Amino acid sequence: EYFLFGLIAQWIEHLPSKPVVVGSSPTQSDLQLCEKHMTKPTAKAEGKRLLGEMVPTLVRFQNLDALFTGFHTTEFREISNRAKFKRVNKTLLQLIQEQPTPCFLLAAVLEYIERVNHEKLLEEGFSLTLFELWLNHFSGLTLDEMLLVRGKIVGRFVPREEFQAFFPVGMGKIHPGSHFVAAHLSPDVDSTTASFWGWMDAFGCRLAEGMHQWFLPSGLSDGHIMRFMRKLFGEMCLTQLSRPLPTMTLCAMDLLSRKNFHVVAASTRTESIDYSKADHTVVVVDHEGLYRGEWRSQDADAVHQIISAFSHTLRWFEGTCQARFIRAFAQEHSTAADIAEAYTAVFDMMIKKCAAVKELPERSKRLFQEYLKRVLHLQDGMNHTFRELLAHLDFRFESGFSSFVAACEALHDTPLFDAEGRLQADRVKSAKALERVIKAMEKALEMVRARLDTLEHLLEIKEKVLSFPSTFVTLKSDVDEMRAKIGHFEHLTVVVPEKGGKWFPVGIVLADDLKKPMLGTVSFRDFSNPEETKMASYIDVISIVDHHKTRLQTATPPTLLMGDTQSSNTLVAEQSLQINRRYGSRVDLLHHLLEKLKASSESELVDHRFFVDSRRELSEYFSYIYGILDDTDLLTRVSRRDVLCMKALLDRMRSIVEGGPAEAVSFSHIPNDQTFVRQAANTLLQNPDLHSIYSSLYRFREQEVEQALTRALQGLPSTLFLDTKEQNGCCRVGQTKLFHNNLETFTTHKEALRSLWQTASEAISSARPPIDFFLQMLTTVSGEREVFLGEAARWEHQDEIWIWSPDTGVAEQHLVSFLNAFQSSPTGQSVPVDVELVGPSAAAKELVFSQNLPMARSITVTPTATGPTMVTFRFPAGSITTRKAQISPYLPKLLP
């Protein structure tokens, strides 16, 4: 093993500096291509380009102008909507399939989609979700082919089992319905980033049978992460990728199935349909393939009662005509008048007077009457004569009854009769004449019976006589609508609109699927309590990545990735680094080889079909770093795993950029003792590569906070109080992070801002009475210059916590509960807190605070005649900074 280690090390040293992705030729390796599209450097450190300057510009499809010219032709404009949709999707699929690997095509795909929408090629618009729908159900690709297409889009094509690090996908499991990867309400950078890359992985491995959606219930609140994503994926990426709806629900698109989906032409006869198959679904279409209706086994039973009554009537007519003709021809001295009487008596008989109709049950008579009126358009129904019926059948079905009537009338002119008009004795001639008439009648009746048994005719009876309308849903129909419509049916047809108000069937939703308690799945990122998002009861949690406490009940065992870290992105990055080292750039192949040697297993080390594009890696790592920096307040509160993960990310990024093993930051000078984490964090913050990443980020955030303060004061929509969570059923807890440069604006207008917050809290409490404890943290965080120069400890101002609750007994109990719990917490025992009570009830609340928060350094009471009663905690800046660890564990709970 050590001998092999030496050989491999020597081989690594002689690798070319250009990074190469495993499985690709050097001309396809992505670093040179990535370098070509990198942003230009703005600073230097030891002669090297800094990582902050290396944000890649992702690949776009070539020659789109020429390609889109083909969409603006008369031929394309005149084809149906579904044909346009198919061509647009097929073209995109072809572009993806033609792209050599490794590649990361999400930006290219989004640009193509946006151009389709901008040039209005489709009436309903186009989206990545619609492309995935087409890919799943209409592309004709096998699962392996589909996974490669998905891998190219997300820049990571690895064995599906590798995703077991994040999702339950063992043994080829694909979950029913659609899958959501969700951030919590008012998502911060940590939740946004973790959920976005979680969606990428779910989409890449086809976690579910339906669609994969990135669920951002309140949209993006952080301007910098929005700017970063737009730079990577295009201006419209957030509109295309995220689902910024308040509730997580499913629709017909998510449950669409084409299994046992049978489309048959309206001209099909029912005798060709096998009703013995329980899962047999029949959707009827016209000659253009457009939706006509459904044909179910229960429809056949009801409709055939009417058809049987009509067929029985026609058989009576046929038999009666034949009997009368034979009787007339059998008489020795029959005349032409006798022959005419033989058929005219039947022709002129009212339908209701025939024996076949008289024998029908009353209900069958009523249905038969409606059939004659509504389908055959005989307005008087059974009061019409058979002659009128034959004329309508001839017009409706082109049956040839006119030939039969003409043959009957032609008997008068035949040489069958002598000069006196009597039938001659040549019975052969008579029989042949009679045979011609009977054959004409049989042929006409045969044509009618053939048309009676077609689905087109039977559907008309079903809809017009039985009043069983065709029941269908569109792609956007929600679960409640589908459950209301499906009744006792086995399926619902899903249709899309076509020109002229018509519909085209694309699949079905099965009743068995709608009856399941769980119809879809969700992955939580940076939270694990369902209360923090609004989701339907039929959606099951199957995956969690979180660093908070959890309280959750699931239908099946989820994949749970939790840890004592300060950022969820630390947990995600640790797993992604392992996957990327195995299948990504060759700079870390030594690490992978050693893992395999230690495992003493497989002979083939890397399957060359798989890849992780280095543009994907760099984009991913930038996002993880942003998330970790945000949730740790620039590494001011971190764990060992956080700092080690940050180092691993920077080292990997530096290795990709340089094309060989490299170390961006070293901890070798730091003693491995209780000071390691703090010293490692300081080393990271003063590292030129990391500083080049966070410097512009935090300058931007300072400006963003200043803008939020200004907009709030002007009464405009603002993100100042957006980072707010509802917890424990009765609490609403927010945090506003201020930089030192924002303090002047905040201090000047603090009273106005507090009034805005209290007014909003009062409105929420009025609308939702169970929420009766409101807390807002206003904490100072370090700016980039302060952490880089180590000036964070020089703050002399105080941070604040605002508390408001309505004047109710339950609200006061919740307040007392919080004060007692906070009093006993490590923070409450160690941080000096000054309390200020202002408002009409301030004096009354003083006793509550003196009894339940005796650790308070001072309690100041300012009674007022009007206004709300507000509570303000003041404490040294930077001493209470984390909502998760220092506030949330001590919040009151709404008792069941």
DRENDRENLUM-515332 format. One record per residue (C-alpha): residue in one letter; y, z negated, x negated. Coordinates in pm, whole numbers, plus 50000, padded with zeros to 5 digits. Layout:
% DRENDRENLUM-515332
AYZX/...
//
This chain:
% DRENDRENLUM-515332
E500005000050000/Y502444991149722/F501485022849536/L502265043549846/F505495024349884/G506555035149535/L505675071449595/I507545072149924/A510585055349768/Q510705081749492/W510365109249754/I513205094449962/E515475093549658/H515065131149612/L515715140349976/P518725163050032/S521875144950136/K522015164450460/P520385143950738/V517395160550900/V515865151751235/V512095148451226/G510475179351365/S513365203051293/S514005227351014/P516915219950777/T518985247250942/Q518655229151273/S519335194151148/D522285180451325/L524455164551061/Q525975196550925/L526515208051282/C527825173651367/E530145173951062/K531485207251176/H532595192251507/M533715158051379/T537275146551424/K539375149351111/P539715117950897/T542915098150911/A542125071850647/K539945066850342/A537935037650211/E536485041049864/G536645078749899/K534435078850211/R535255088950563/L535275058450786/L532875056051078/G535715052251325/E536725087851236/M533245101851298/V533075103251676/P531175135951734/T532255164351954/L529135173352145/V527585207852173/R528695231752447/F526905262852573/Q528065295452416/N529295326752596/L529905310152931/D532725334653005/A530375364153002/L527745345053195/F530135334553471/T531405370053506/G527995377653655/F528645352353930/H531785370254046/T530155401554181/T529805415654530/E526045411454505/F526375373854433/R528995368154703/E526855384454971/I523615365554908/S522745334255105/N523845299155007/R520345289754903/A520045320854687/K523335311954515/F522155276254464/K518895288454315/R520605312554078/V523135286853956/N520375261753885/K518055287153729/T520805298653496/L521515262953386/L517815256553328/Q517545287953118/L520525277252905/I518885243552842/Q515485258552763/E516975283452517/Q518725256252317/P516775247451999/T515835211451936/P517075186251844/C520015187652080/F522165165952305/L523325187552596/L524835163452847/A528385174352769/A527365211052789/V525605205753123/L528605187553267/E530945215253150/Y528735241153322/I528665220753644/E532415215853642/R532965252953592/V530685260953887/N532845238054100/H536145250153959/E535245286254034/K533875276354378/L530575294254340/L528865271754596/E530205261254935/E528945225354909/G529855219954544/F527525212954254/S526535181454068/L524045168053818/T522275150954108/L521785184254285/F520495199853964/E518005171353930/L516945176754292/W516275213354219/L514555204753890/N512235180154064/H511235201054364/F512015237754312/S511935246153941/G508155249153927/L508035230653594/T505185207853499/L505975171353424/D505785177753048/E508125207753072/M510485187753290/L510515158653044/L511525182252763/V514425195652972/R515525160253048/G515125150552683/K517385178952575/I520055167952821/V520065131552709/G519425139052341/R516235118452323/F512755133152373/V510125107352284/P506725097352426/R507255083452773/E505475051152678/E508315043252439/F510495036052741/Q508325006052823/A510864987252614/F513184990752914/F511175000953222/P507684996253372/V506355031353301/G502945023053154/M499945045053237/G502175073353358/K503715053553643/I506525071253835/H508255049754095/P508845061254454/G512235071554585/S515315072654367/H516325048754091/F519685032554027/V520855017653700/A523534993353807/A526444975253649/H527704943853818/L530744942754043/S534004948953855/P532044960253549/D533334951653204/V532644972252892/D529374953952823/S527944961053168/T529354996353180/T527885006252845/A524484990052895/S524115005753240/F525215040253122/W522655042452842/G520095026953075/W520765055553315/M520355080253028/D516935065752946/A515845064553312/F516905100853361/G515245111253035/C511835096353113/R511875105153485/L511415069353591/A511335077853964/E510205106054189/G513715111454325/M517125110754166/H518465087953890/Q521945074753953/W524375054453746/F525745028853990/L529255015953920/P530194996954237/S533864993254142/G534315021853900/L535425016853540/S537994990153472/D538464994953099/G540695023753000/H539375026852646/I535745031852745/M536925057452999/R538865075652729/F535885074252492/M533485088552750/R535895116052847/K536265125152482/L532485127952450/F531465143452780/G534585159452928/E537365149753166/M535205150253479/C532245131153335/L532835099053531/T533085118053858/Q529865136553783/L527815108553628/S528715076653814/R528305066454176/P531355044654245/L530295033654594/P530404997754718/T526804997754845/M523515009154699/T521625028454966/L519255057954987/C519465090455178/A517125119255260/M517755134854920/D516235104154756/L513085104654969/L512595142354986/S509005153854951/R507375187954936/K503835174554933/N501875190455221/F505095208055322/H504035239955500/V506535266355605/V505195291955852/A506805321756020/A507755319956386/S505455349456454/T502415329056344/R499785322256610/T498695286256655/E495035294956616/S495645297656241/I496895261356218/D494345234856128/Y495235203556324/S492315184456179/K494325176855864/A496145144155915/D498765152255653/H499405187655772/T503105193655842/V504335226455984/V507975237355968/V508715269856149/V511195295156011/D512485328356136/H512185361855961/E515045351855724/G513365319355627/L515885298655823/Y514895267156006/R513555271856358/G511835238656430/E508725217456373/W505305222156522/R503265190556550/S499835183656693/Q501375163756980/D503605193457058/A500535215457095/D499005192757359/A502135192057577/V503075228757545/H499595242257595/Q499445226557942/I502225250358046/I500725279957862/S497365272658023/A498935272758370/F500595305958300/S497485320958142/H495425309158438/T497895326358671/L497685358758472/R493895357058477/W494035352758855/F496295383158877/E493955403258655/G490835393358845/T492415398659185/C493695433159089/Q490295443458955/A488485430559263/R490845448359501/F490615480959304/I486815479659300/R486665471359670/A489035499959754/F487115524959545/A483785512659684/Q484695521460043/E483195554760156/H486315567860326/S489125551060124/T492435568860138/A495345570159896/A497075545060119/D494085521360084/I494235524359706/A497995517959705/E497485488059930/A494945474459680/Y497565467959416/T500855466359603/A499645436559801/V499165417559475/F502295431359308/D504485420559597/M502905386359640/M505145356759548/I503845338259244/K503725304959424/K501345318959687/C498555328259448/A495505305359445/A495875297559073/V499325282259126/K498345264159444/E495565246359251/L497945232458988/P498875195258990/E502435188259104/R503675180058751/S502195212358616/K503855231558901/R507245216758809/L506825225358441/F505595260358531/Q508655264958750/E510945254558464/Y509085277658228/L509665307558452/K513335298758485/R514285287758135/V512005308557916/L511185340158115/H514615339458285/L513245343658637/Q515985324358810/D514045318559133/G510965307258944/M507755309459146/N509645325759435/H509625358259237/T506885383859293/F504305394459041/R506005428559022/E509205411458903/L507195389958665/L505525420558513/A508905437058463/H510265406258283/L507155403558066/D507495439857975/F511135434557880/R510475401557697/F507275409757510/E507185448057519/S503775443257667/G503235477257834/F502995466058196/S505155495958281/S502255518058168/F499905498158391/V502185501958693/A502605538958618/A498835542958596/C498455526458933/E501005549259093/A499485579858925/L496295574659125/H498095590259424/D498475623459241/T495005627059098/P492425651759235/L490395621659354/F491445628059712/D490685657759936/A493155676660151/E493005649660417/G493765622560164/R490305607760152/L488525597159837/Q486115624359722/A482455617659665/D482605623059284/R482225586859186/V482285594658812/K485825607558838/S486765577759050/A485275553358800/K487085569658511/A490385568458697/L489815531858775/E488855525258413/R492185539458293/V494095516258521/I492085485558423/K492385493458053/A496175496558085/M496265462758256/E493985446557996/K496045460357710/A499285447357861/L497765413057927/E496345411657576/M499805418257431/V501295390957648/R498655365557552/A499205373357185/R502915366857218/L502415335857429/D500525319157146/T503175325056878/L505125295556742/E508395312456835/H507455312657204/L505885278157199/L508955262757031/E511115277557306/I508915260657566/K509025228057372/E512815227957355/K513815243557690/V511085231157923/L509885198557774/S513305189857629/F511815181457291/P514655192457059/S513985199556696/T514725168256498/F515965172456144/V518115154955887/T520365166955607/L520245156655244/K522945130655308/S521295113855609/D520815077055534/V517735055655590/D519005040555916/E519575075156064/M516165086955953/R514385056356091/A516205060556421/K515275097356449/I511685096956333/G510315076256624/H506575083156652/F506765115356447/E504885118956121/H507775134855935/L511365146955952/T512445180655817/V515275180255564/V517625210055586/V520655223555407/P523435243955572/E523435281755566/K525955307355678/G526605311156049/G525845275056137/K522175278956051/W519915257055841/F517365261855566/P514435237455530/V513965222755181/G511355195755241/I510355166255453/V510655128655469/L507355112755562/A507095085055819/D504715066255589/D507415065455323/L510085053255565/K507775025255683/K507375010955334/P509294978755270/M510494992454935/L511835027954926/G513685028654594/T514215009254273/V517054995954061/S517634983853707/F520204956553647/R522264957153329/D524264926553220/F523394907453536/S520264897653723/N521364882454052/P521314905754355/E524414887954488/E526444905354219/T525914939154377/K525524951754732/M522154968454771/A519914976255065/S516914953955130/Y514524982955073/I515494986354704/D513394967054453/V514444954754110/I512064967553841/S514084963353521/I516574937853387/V518524935753064/D520704904853065/H522004875452864/H522834853153161/K520704830053367/T518654846453640/R517494838953990/L515474867654126/Q512444875854336/T510874910154306/A508034928154480/T506294936854152/P506614923753796/P509794938653644/T510454947153282/L512604917953178/L514604919352854/M516624887452820/G517874868652520/D520284842952385/T522904867852277/Q526564871352359/S526224907452471/S523654926952672/N524304956152440/T522794936152156/L519494935552346/V519694972552432/A520714982652080/E517834963651920/Q515294983552122/S517065016952084/L517295012951707/Q513525008951690/I512915040251897/N515515060551710/R514115050951371/R510705063851474/Y511865097251614/G515405102651490/S517015111751161/R514695111650858/V516895087050671/D514825058550809/L511425075150782/L510485050750503/H510905022050746/H508655039850995/L506005047850733/L505815011950621/E505375000650981/K502475024651018/L500915013950689/K501044977650791/A499454986151123/S496675005150937/S496285029151223/E496985065251317/S496745093051065/E499625113051207/L502845094051152/V505295113651366/D504685139051637/H507015167551544/R507565177251907/F509715146451960/F513295140651851/V516405119651885/D519535139951818/S521885122851573/R524895131251792/R523165110952061/E522605082851812/L526215081851694/S527565083152050/E525155055952156/Y526005033251864/F529745036451917/S529215025552279/Y527054995852181/I529634984551931/Y532404986452191/G530294966052431/I529414939452176/L532994936352053/D534284932952408/D531824906252522/T532174886152200/D535974888852191/L535934906351856/L532974885851727/T534814852951773/R531794839151964/V528514853751846/S524904845051776/R522774854451476/R521194882951672/D524624897051756/V525804899051395/L522464912151266/C522444938651536/M525994948751452/K525044952551086/A521984973251177/L524134996551392/L526705001751116/D524015007350853/R522215032551068/M525465051051144/R526385051950774/S522885064850688/I523165092950942/V526595102950818/E525565102950450/G522175118550507/G520185091550331/P519545054150321/A522875036150312/E524325001850378/A527664999450554/V527984961750520/S526154935750310/F525374899450390/S523754892450054/H526664870249943/I526404847650250/P524214816450226/N521554814550494/D522714781450638/Q524604768750941/T527694788550835/F525874821750818/V526834834551163/R530554827351125/Q530744841450773/A528724872050875/A531104878151167/N534134875650936/T532494899350690/L531874924350968/L535424921751101/Q536904928150757/N534544957150690/P536514990150670/D533965009150880/L533964984251165/H537744979451140/S538205016851176/I536275014451504/Y537914984251662/S541494988251537/S542495016451769/L540375001752046/Y542144968452049/R545604983052005/F544875003852310/R543624973252499/E546814953952419/Q548834982352569/E546464983852866/V546914946652942/E550704950452914/Q550574979353158/A548364959353398/L550884930753392/T553754954453466/R551964972753747/A550934939953913/L554544927653909/Q555704960654060/G553184957754343/L551184987554219/P547374989254183/S546474969753871/T543354959553678/L544824925553586/F542434905653809/L539674931553830/D537164912953612/T536094889453891/K532624878854000/E531374862454316/Q528824835754235/N526664809954410/G527654822154756/C531004804054768/C532824810454439/R535054838354318/V535704835253947/G537824858953741/Q538964861853382/T542034878853243/K542024882852867/L545464883452707/F546414892652355/H549104874052165/N551464903452205/N551124901052585/L552144864452607/E555884870352637/T555484892052948/F552894868653096/T554924836953034/T558104851853176/H556444862353503/K553654836753527/E554764821753858/A555004855754025/L551564865653893/R550024833054010/S551514838554355/L549994873454367/W546594859754273/Q546764831554526/T547824854954807/A544904878054733/S542544848054723/E543844835655057/A543214869755215/I539634870455084/S538994835055209/S540314844255554/A538124875155575/R535044857955430/P535134820455500/P532044811455289/I534094820454979/D536214789354941/F536464782354568/F538734805054363/L539184802053987/Q541024824853747/M540794821053367/L543764833353163/T542574832152805/T543934844852478/V541674866852266/S542184878151912/G543784911351842/E542574934651571/R545214924151318/E544564887151374/V540824889351315/F541214913151023/L543644889150854/G541984857250979/E545014845051175/A543254835651501/A543454798051439/R547284797251422/W547904798951798/E550164771351928/H550414780352298/Q548084769552577/D545704789752790/E545354783253162/I542864781353449/W544154785453804/I542234769954093/W542854773954466/S540764764854768/P541564762655140/D542194728755297/T538744723255448/G536194695855400/V533564719355259/A536064734755015/E537034700154891/Q533364691454838/H532974722954630/L536054713754426/V534714678554364/S531354693054263/F532994715354004/L535174687553864/N532234664153819/A530054690753656/F532854703053430/Q533744667053336/S530194662053205/S529964695253021/P530344698652643/T533594717452703/G534924690552935/Q534054663552683/S535644680852385/V538624701452509/P541864683052598/V542974694452945/D546294688753120/V546254692253499/E549194702853715/L549114700054096/V551794718654290/G552114721754668/P552184703054998/S548784686854936/A549384679654568/A549774642154614/A546644639754826/K544624658954566/E545774636254282/L543194610054381/V540454636554382/F541294646754026/S541844611753889/Q538444600854022/N536434632053935/L538184644153620/P539074612253430/M538864630953099/A542084649553187/R544754641352931/S547434641453202/I547784648953573/T551224660853686/V552024661854058/T554844682954205/P554904680454588/T556544708754782/A557324712555150/T555764746955189/G553454771055015/P549904767654890/T548584738954683/M547734752354338/V545854736054052/T546484746053692/F544454735253389/R546184738953052/F544324736352724/P544574748252361/A544424786052332/G541014798852239/S539124766852330/I537774778852669/T537024815852642/T533654823452795/R533144823453167/K529374826653131/A528814795652916/Q531794773152982/I532534778153353/S529704794953548/P527024768153487/Y529244742053654/L530334760953964/P529504746954309/K526774762854518/L526674771954884/L523794752255031/P521444771655264/
//
